[in-house]
Amino acid sequence: MREIVLDTETTGFEFANGDRLVEIGCVELMNHVPTGRTYQVYVNPEREMSEGALGVTGLTNEFLADKPLFADIVEDFLDFIGDAPFVIHNAAFDIGFLNMELARIGREGFPMERATDTVLIARRKFPGAPASLDALCKRFDVDLSKRGKHGALLDCELLAAVYLELIGGRQQGFSLARATGTRAEARLREVRPPRPHAPSDEELAAHAAMIAEIKGALWTAE
Protein backbone atom coordinates (compact mmCIF):
# COMPACT_ATOMS: atom_id res chain seq x y z
CA MET A 1 0.00 0.00 0.00
CA ARG A 2 1.40 3.38 -1.04
CA GLU A 3 0.88 6.42 1.22
CA ILE A 4 2.22 9.97 1.16
CA VAL A 5 3.26 11.68 4.40
CA LEU A 6 2.65 15.36 3.73
CA ASP A 7 3.43 18.63 5.49
CA THR A 8 3.26 22.30 4.54
CA GLU A 9 4.67 25.57 5.83
CA THR A 10 2.70 28.79 5.40
CA THR A 11 2.87 32.55 5.82
CA GLY A 12 0.44 32.34 8.74
CA PHE A 13 -2.29 30.22 10.24
CA GLU A 14 -5.47 31.31 8.39
CA PHE A 15 -5.84 30.68 4.66
CA ALA A 16 -9.28 32.31 4.90
CA ASN A 17 -7.48 35.56 5.79
CA GLY A 18 -5.13 35.39 2.82
CA ASP A 19 -2.23 33.34 4.19
CA ARG A 20 -0.43 31.23 1.56
CA LEU A 21 1.78 28.18 1.22
CA VAL A 22 5.55 28.64 1.27
CA GLU A 23 6.76 25.02 1.36
CA ILE A 24 5.48 21.52 0.61
CA GLY A 25 7.19 18.33 1.75
CA CYS A 26 6.29 14.71 1.03
CA VAL A 27 7.69 11.31 1.97
CA GLU A 28 6.57 8.18 0.15
CA LEU A 29 5.62 5.13 2.23
CA MET A 30 5.13 1.61 0.97
CA ASN A 31 3.37 -0.68 3.45
CA HIS A 32 3.91 2.07 6.06
CA VAL A 33 7.72 2.13 5.56
CA PRO A 34 9.62 5.04 3.87
CA THR A 35 10.91 4.09 0.43
CA GLY A 36 13.50 6.88 0.21
CA ARG A 37 11.48 8.84 -2.39
CA THR A 38 10.69 12.38 -1.30
CA TYR A 39 9.34 15.62 -2.71
CA GLN A 40 10.12 19.11 -1.42
CA VAL A 41 9.62 22.57 -2.89
CA TYR A 42 9.60 26.17 -1.69
CA VAL A 43 6.86 28.41 -3.06
CA ASN A 44 6.70 32.17 -3.54
CA PRO A 45 3.57 33.14 -1.56
CA GLU A 46 3.19 36.54 -3.24
CA ARG A 47 2.84 38.11 0.18
CA GLU A 48 5.02 38.67 3.24
CA MET A 49 5.66 36.17 5.97
CA SER A 50 4.03 36.91 9.32
CA GLU A 51 6.35 37.34 12.29
CA GLY A 52 4.99 34.15 13.84
CA ALA A 53 5.59 32.09 10.71
CA LEU A 54 9.06 33.56 10.26
CA GLY A 55 9.93 32.59 13.81
CA VAL A 56 8.71 29.01 13.30
CA THR A 57 10.19 28.33 9.85
CA GLY A 58 13.09 30.78 9.49
CA LEU A 59 11.96 31.40 5.89
CA THR A 60 12.43 35.07 5.02
CA ASN A 61 10.67 37.16 2.39
CA GLU A 62 14.02 37.60 0.62
CA PHE A 63 14.58 33.83 0.47
CA LEU A 64 11.12 33.17 -0.96
CA ALA A 65 11.11 36.04 -3.46
CA ASP A 66 12.70 34.08 -6.34
CA LYS A 67 10.92 30.79 -5.70
CA PRO A 68 8.31 29.45 -8.17
CA LEU A 69 4.63 30.18 -7.80
CA PHE A 70 2.27 27.37 -6.76
CA ALA A 71 0.86 27.28 -10.31
CA ASP A 72 4.36 26.54 -11.61
CA ILE A 73 4.96 23.52 -9.36
CA VAL A 74 1.46 22.03 -9.12
CA GLU A 75 1.93 19.45 -11.91
CA ASP A 76 5.15 18.07 -10.39
CA PHE A 77 3.46 17.92 -7.00
CA LEU A 78 0.38 16.12 -8.32
CA ASP A 79 2.54 13.71 -10.32
CA PHE A 80 4.49 12.76 -7.19
CA ILE A 81 1.50 12.14 -4.95
CA GLY A 82 -0.57 10.35 -7.59
CA ASP A 83 -3.75 8.92 -6.09
CA ALA A 84 -2.13 7.76 -2.84
CA PRO A 85 -3.82 8.57 0.48
CA PHE A 86 -2.15 11.14 2.74
CA VAL A 87 -0.75 10.85 6.24
CA ILE A 88 -0.87 14.33 7.82
CA HIS A 89 -0.47 15.74 11.32
CA ASN A 90 -3.52 18.02 11.76
CA ALA A 91 -4.89 17.29 8.32
CA ALA A 92 -7.51 20.07 8.29
CA PHE A 93 -4.74 22.70 8.29
CA ASP A 94 -2.67 21.32 5.40
CA ILE A 95 -5.62 20.16 3.28
CA GLY A 96 -7.25 23.56 3.80
CA PHE A 97 -4.18 25.43 2.50
CA LEU A 98 -3.65 23.04 -0.41
CA ASN A 99 -7.29 23.28 -1.46
CA MET A 100 -7.15 27.07 -1.27
CA GLU A 101 -4.10 27.12 -3.57
CA LEU A 102 -5.72 24.64 -5.96
CA ALA A 103 -8.93 26.67 -6.06
CA ARG A 104 -6.96 29.84 -6.93
CA ILE A 105 -5.77 28.19 -10.15
CA GLY A 106 -9.05 26.48 -10.95
CA ARG A 107 -8.05 22.98 -9.88
CA GLU A 108 -10.06 20.45 -7.89
CA GLY A 109 -9.23 20.13 -4.20
CA PHE A 110 -8.63 17.06 -2.04
CA PRO A 111 -11.39 15.48 0.05
CA MET A 112 -10.63 15.26 3.76
CA GLU A 113 -11.38 11.54 3.60
CA ARG A 114 -8.17 11.09 1.64
CA ALA A 115 -6.08 11.94 4.71
CA THR A 116 -5.21 9.90 7.80
CA ASP A 117 -4.82 12.44 10.62
CA THR A 118 -2.11 11.37 13.07
CA VAL A 119 -3.32 13.91 15.62
CA LEU A 120 -6.63 12.04 15.86
CA ILE A 121 -4.85 8.68 16.10
CA ALA A 122 -2.62 10.00 18.91
CA ARG A 123 -5.56 11.45 20.85
CA ARG A 124 -7.48 8.18 20.64
CA LYS A 125 -4.44 6.17 21.65
CA PHE A 126 -3.22 8.49 24.43
CA PRO A 127 -6.26 10.39 25.77
CA GLY A 128 -5.33 13.61 27.55
CA ALA A 129 -1.65 13.44 26.53
CA PRO A 130 0.01 16.08 24.31
CA ALA A 131 -0.42 15.22 20.63
CA SER A 132 2.03 17.64 19.00
CA LEU A 133 4.69 16.21 16.69
CA ASP A 134 7.41 17.16 19.19
CA ALA A 135 5.58 15.42 22.03
CA LEU A 136 5.04 12.25 20.00
CA CYS A 137 8.66 12.17 18.87
CA LYS A 138 9.73 12.34 22.52
CA ARG A 139 7.23 9.63 23.50
CA PHE A 140 8.59 7.27 20.84
CA ASP A 141 12.27 8.28 21.15
CA VAL A 142 12.38 9.69 17.63
CA ASP A 143 15.49 11.87 17.21
CA LEU A 144 14.59 15.59 17.24
CA SER A 145 18.14 16.93 17.19
CA LYS A 146 17.86 18.28 13.62
CA ARG A 147 14.61 20.14 14.24
CA GLY A 148 15.82 23.63 15.09
CA LYS A 149 13.17 25.20 12.83
CA HIS A 150 10.09 23.70 11.26
CA GLY A 151 10.72 22.41 7.73
CA ALA A 152 8.15 20.53 5.67
CA LEU A 153 10.41 17.67 4.54
CA LEU A 154 12.09 17.13 7.90
CA ASP A 155 8.70 17.16 9.62
CA CYS A 156 7.46 14.55 7.14
CA GLU A 157 10.43 12.32 7.95
CA LEU A 158 9.72 12.68 11.67
CA LEU A 159 6.01 12.06 11.15
CA ALA A 160 6.72 8.92 9.11
CA ALA A 161 8.59 7.48 12.12
CA VAL A 162 5.84 8.55 14.53
CA TYR A 163 3.11 7.15 12.28
CA LEU A 164 4.80 3.76 12.21
CA GLU A 165 4.89 3.75 16.01
CA LEU A 166 1.27 4.90 16.31
CA ILE A 167 -0.03 2.04 14.19
CA GLY A 168 2.30 -0.48 15.82
CA GLY A 169 4.00 -1.36 12.56
CA ARG A 170 7.59 -1.53 13.74
CA GLN A 171 6.88 -3.51 16.91
CA GLN A 172 4.65 -5.98 15.07
CA GLY A 173 7.12 -6.49 12.26
CA PHE A 174 10.11 -6.93 14.57
CA SER A 175 8.23 -9.22 16.93
CA LEU A 176 7.03 -11.39 14.08
CA ALA A 177 10.53 -11.66 12.66
CA ARG A 178 12.00 -12.57 16.02
CA ALA A 179 9.24 -15.10 16.78
CA THR A 180 9.48 -16.70 13.35
CA GLY A 181 13.24 -17.00 13.63
CA THR A 182 13.02 -18.50 17.10
CA ARG A 183 10.49 -21.10 16.02
CA ALA A 184 12.56 -22.06 13.01
CA GLU A 185 15.73 -22.37 15.09
CA ALA A 186 13.88 -24.43 17.69
CA ARG A 187 12.62 -26.81 15.05
CA LEU A 188 16.14 -27.33 13.77
CA ARG A 189 17.56 -27.89 17.24
CA GLU A 190 14.83 -30.36 18.22
CA VAL A 191 15.57 -32.87 15.43
CA ARG A 192 16.77 -36.11 17.07
CA PRO A 193 17.66 -39.55 15.69
CA PRO A 194 14.78 -42.06 15.90
CA ARG A 195 14.61 -44.03 19.15
CA PRO A 196 14.32 -47.87 19.05
CA HIS A 197 10.87 -49.01 20.28
CA ALA A 198 10.94 -52.77 19.47
CA PRO A 199 10.60 -54.92 22.69
CA SER A 200 13.56 -56.98 23.83
CA ASP A 201 13.38 -60.78 24.32
CA GLU A 202 13.19 -60.23 28.08
CA GLU A 203 10.26 -57.82 27.67
CA LEU A 204 8.41 -60.26 25.40
CA ALA A 205 8.87 -63.12 27.91
CA ALA A 206 7.65 -60.95 30.80
CA HIS A 207 4.59 -59.89 28.78
CA ALA A 208 3.72 -63.52 27.93
CA ALA A 209 4.03 -64.56 31.58
CA MET A 210 1.68 -61.76 32.63
CA ILE A 211 -0.91 -62.71 30.01
CA ALA A 212 -0.79 -66.38 31.12
CA GLU A 213 -1.88 -65.37 34.61
CA ILE A 214 -5.03 -63.64 33.30
CA LYS A 215 -7.98 -66.04 33.11
CA GLY A 216 -10.24 -65.68 30.06
CA ALA A 217 -8.21 -62.86 28.49
CA LEU A 218 -10.00 -61.79 25.26
CA TRP A 219 -6.80 -61.47 23.22
CA THR A 220 -5.95 -65.18 23.92
CA ALA A 221 -9.39 -66.52 22.94
CA GLU A 222 -9.58 -68.58 19.78
C-alpha positions in Angstrom: 0.0 0.0 0.0 1.4 3.4 -1.0 0.9 6.4 1.2 2.2 10.0 1.2 3.3 11.7 4.4 2.6 15.4 3.7 3.4 18.6 5.5 3.3 22.3 4.5 4.7 25.6 5.8 2.7 28.8 5.4 2.9 32.6 5.8 0.4 32.3 8.7 -2.3 30.2 10.2 -5.5 31.3 8.4 -5.8 30.7 4.7 -9.3 32.3 4.9 -7.5 35.6 5.8 -5.1 35.4 2.8 -2.2 33.3 4.2 -0.4 31.2 1.6 1.8 28.2 1.2 5.6 28.6 1.3 6.8 25.0 1.4 5.5 21.5 0.6 7.2 18.3 1.7 6.3 14.7 1.0 7.7 11.3 2.0 6.6 8.2 0.1 5.6 5.1 2.2 5.1 1.6 1.0 3.4 -0.7 3.4 3.9 2.1 6.1 7.7 2.1 5.6 9.6 5.0 3.9 10.9 4.1 0.4 13.5 6.9 0.2 11.5 8.8 -2.4 10.7 12.4 -1.3 9.3 15.6 -2.7 10.1 19.1 -1.4 9.6 22.6 -2.9 9.6 26.2 -1.7 6.9 28.4 -3.1 6.7 32.2 -3.5 3.6 33.1 -1.6 3.2 36.5 -3.2 2.8 38.1 0.2 5.0 38.7 3.2 5.7 36.2 6.0 4.0 36.9 9.3 6.3 37.3 12.3 5.0 34.2 13.8 5.6 32.1 10.7 9.1 33.6 10.3 9.9 32.6 13.8 8.7 29.0 13.3 10.2 28.3 9.8 13.1 30.8 9.5 12.0 31.4 5.9 12.4 35.1 5.0 10.7 37.2 2.4 14.0 37.6 0.6 14.6 33.8 0.5 11.1 33.2 -1.0 11.1 36.0 -3.5 12.7 34.1 -6.3 10.9 30.8 -5.7 8.3 29.5 -8.2 4.6 30.2 -7.8 2.3 27.4 -6.8 0.9 27.3 -10.3 4.4 26.5 -11.6 5.0 23.5 -9.4 1.5 22.0 -9.1 1.9 19.4 -11.9 5.1 18.1 -10.4 3.5 17.9 -7.0 0.4 16.1 -8.3 2.5 13.7 -10.3 4.5 12.8 -7.2 1.5 12.1 -4.9 -0.6 10.3 -7.6 -3.7 8.9 -6.1 -2.1 7.8 -2.8 -3.8 8.6 0.5 -2.2 11.1 2.7 -0.8 10.9 6.2 -0.9 14.3 7.8 -0.5 15.7 11.3 -3.5 18.0 11.8 -4.9 17.3 8.3 -7.5 20.1 8.3 -4.7 22.7 8.3 -2.7 21.3 5.4 -5.6 20.2 3.3 -7.2 23.6 3.8 -4.2 25.4 2.5 -3.6 23.0 -0.4 -7.3 23.3 -1.5 -7.1 27.1 -1.3 -4.1 27.1 -3.6 -5.7 24.6 -6.0 -8.9 26.7 -6.1 -7.0 29.8 -6.9 -5.8 28.2 -10.1 -9.0 26.5 -10.9 -8.1 23.0 -9.9 -10.1 20.5 -7.9 -9.2 20.1 -4.2 -8.6 17.1 -2.0 -11.4 15.5 0.1 -10.6 15.3 3.8 -11.4 11.5 3.6 -8.2 11.1 1.6 -6.1 11.9 4.7 -5.2 9.9 7.8 -4.8 12.4 10.6 -2.1 11.4 13.1 -3.3 13.9 15.6 -6.6 12.0 15.9 -4.8 8.7 16.1 -2.6 10.0 18.9 -5.6 11.5 20.9 -7.5 8.2 20.6 -4.4 6.2 21.7 -3.2 8.5 24.4 -6.3 10.4 25.8 -5.3 13.6 27.5 -1.7 13.4 26.5 0.0 16.1 24.3 -0.4 15.2 20.6 2.0 17.6 19.0 4.7 16.2 16.7 7.4 17.2 19.2 5.6 15.4 22.0 5.0 12.2 20.0 8.7 12.2 18.9 9.7 12.3 22.5 7.2 9.6 23.5 8.6 7.3 20.8 12.3 8.3 21.2 12.4 9.7 17.6 15.5 11.9 17.2 14.6 15.6 17.2 18.1 16.9 17.2 17.9 18.3 13.6 14.6 20.1 14.2 15.8 23.6 15.1 13.2 25.2 12.8 10.1 23.7 11.3 10.7 22.4 7.7 8.1 20.5 5.7 10.4 17.7 4.5 12.1 17.1 7.9 8.7 17.2 9.6 7.5 14.6 7.1 10.4 12.3 8.0 9.7 12.7 11.7 6.0 12.1 11.2 6.7 8.9 9.1 8.6 7.5 12.1 5.8 8.6 14.5 3.1 7.1 12.3 4.8 3.8 12.2 4.9 3.8 16.0 1.3 4.9 16.3 0.0 2.0 14.2 2.3 -0.5 15.8 4.0 -1.4 12.6 7.6 -1.5 13.7 6.9 -3.5 16.9 4.7 -6.0 15.1 7.1 -6.5 12.3 10.1 -6.9 14.6 8.2 -9.2 16.9 7.0 -11.4 14.1 10.5 -11.7 12.7 12.0 -12.6 16.0 9.2 -15.1 16.8 9.5 -16.7 13.4 13.2 -17.0 13.6 13.0 -18.5 17.1 10.5 -21.1 16.0 12.6 -22.1 13.0 15.7 -22.4 15.1 13.9 -24.4 17.7 12.6 -26.8 15.1 16.1 -27.3 13.8 17.6 -27.9 17.2 14.8 -30.4 18.2 15.6 -32.9 15.4 16.8 -36.1 17.1 17.7 -39.6 15.7 14.8 -42.1 15.9 14.6 -44.0 19.1 14.3 -47.9 19.0 10.9 -49.0 20.3 10.9 -52.8 19.5 10.6 -54.9 22.7 13.6 -57.0 23.8 13.4 -60.8 24.3 13.2 -60.2 28.1 10.3 -57.8 27.7 8.4 -60.3 25.4 8.9 -63.1 27.9 7.6 -60.9 30.8 4.6 -59.9 28.8 3.7 -63.5 27.9 4.0 -64.6 31.6 1.7 -61.8 32.6 -0.9 -62.7 30.0 -0.8 -66.4 31.1 -1.9 -65.4 34.6 -5.0 -63.6 33.3 -8.0 -66.0 33.1 -10.2 -65.7 30.1 -8.2 -62.9 28.5 -10.0 -61.8 25.3 -6.8 -61.5 23.2 -6.0 -65.2 23.9 -9.4 -66.5 22.9 -9.6 -68.6 19.8 
